[in-house]
Amino acid sequence: MDPVSIIRKKRDGESLTRKEMNLLIGGIGNETLPDYQAAAFLMATYIRGMNRDETRWLTEAMMNSGEVVDLSKVSGFTCDKHSTGGVGDKITMIIAPMAATLGLKVPMYSGKGLGHTGGTIDKLDAIAGFRTTLDTAAFVRSLNDIGIANSMQTETIAPADKRLYALRDVTATVDSIPLITGSIMSKKLACGANGLVLDVKFGNGAFMKTEQEARELASWLISMAPIRNIRVCALIDNMDDPLGYMVGNALEMMEVIDVLKGKHVNDLIEISTAIVSEMLRLSGETGNVEAMANEVLEDGRALAKFREWVAYSGGDAAVIDDFSRFPQASSRMDIVMGKAGYISQIYAQAIGEAAVYSGAGRLAKEDTLDYGAGIQLHVRRGDRIEAKDPVATLYFSTPRRDPGEIAEMIRGAFQLSEKPVPPLKRIVDTIHQ
């Protein structure tokens, strides 16, 4: 048994054994297998696919290629959350203090954004001093002390996935359900939580474009739970329009704080309360979980926990009461449509791409961010506007493209209708094990 014979076997459409998968992924993880053979394996898998058993062995091997975090010293039920990515998705910063207030322990390893979907770490970095890199000991200590730990994924977690992920991007093998499943679940299972709520998005601003694709991915992700015997469920969530009104790192953190202070941003509250409710169910809670989740938002306890989280993490907690302490853009531009009508859609991907060009996101991993840049939406799907009403405001200091061009991108993201349209329904289903 050698790498060439394993790659040939997959190329010819045969199923791999657990032993073969372990040998191949082990070589990828410890870098003894060259990139050209790893790339050949990816292409063979992309074309021929994998069955559930193979995908489970792939996931397990990638998980075991590095550190599997031990959370046994954390008291209480640990529950993670994962989103497949979206525009304006700031849910992590809302659900973490909500869930922790209700007695759950929320361990999360997050990443930075690349392309039109933002990254949780970038948003937290908009708060001066906030520590977003924790070693395992500090991660466990944070969970026990305040109920929340969020950190950049360390180099020791699923290193085989990190290498394969980079190769998938340059070999046109990204959109493979088994490879996506292995990538997501190897990292999530390695993080050691007792439970996991998956937010699987579909639509023009998501990786999965249709509801059917999102359902299929959710089914595959959930089927990996027995590897570590964790409790898992998945929300199927529409990402045709951006989430909330703000897109951009500091802007999104301001919106998080506003929601925690009681501002009714309906889609953010809908998804946040749904996720926290499912986290409570996974923990064994049998009461009215929706009421419990809503209550901690309304009575200010989630805001108090957020304040505690920021201070504990070394961040400037004064930003909660003084938004001027966030990074600020030096320029702004209001966007008007020039005609009246009802907003029938706001294309999330176009808004996300415009935010990247404003300086809020990255075109390449090496790009630096302007934390004050981004886009504020003033309307939602279903709203009526007049010709001179601003639909959005662009914030920028050192944009990556001419501000006028970015403004046209934003204007093009808004579709108008002469007739009223209903608001977007976000959560279309919840799938359990």
Secondary structure, DSSP 4 states (H G I P E B T S, - for coil): --HHHHHHHHHTTPPPPHHHHHHHHHHHHTT-S-HHHHHHHHHHHHHH---HHHHHHHHHHHHTTS-----TTS-S-BEEEEE---TT--THHHHHHHHHHTT-BEEEEE---BTTB--HHHHHHTSTT------HHHHHHHHHHHSEEEEEPPTTS-HHHHHHHHHHHHTT----HHHHHHHHHHHHHHTT-SEEEEEEEESTTSSB-SHHHHHHHHHHHHTTGGGTT-EEEEEEEE-SS-SSSEESHHHHHHHHHHHHTT---HHHHHHHHHHHHHHHHHHT--S-HHHHHHHHHHSSHHHHHHHHHHHHTT--GGGGT-GGGS---SEEEEEE-SS-EEEEEE-HHHHHHHHIIIIIS-SSTT----TT-EEEE---TT-EE-TT-EEEEEEESS-SS-HHHHHHHHHHHEEEESS--PPPP-EEEEEE-
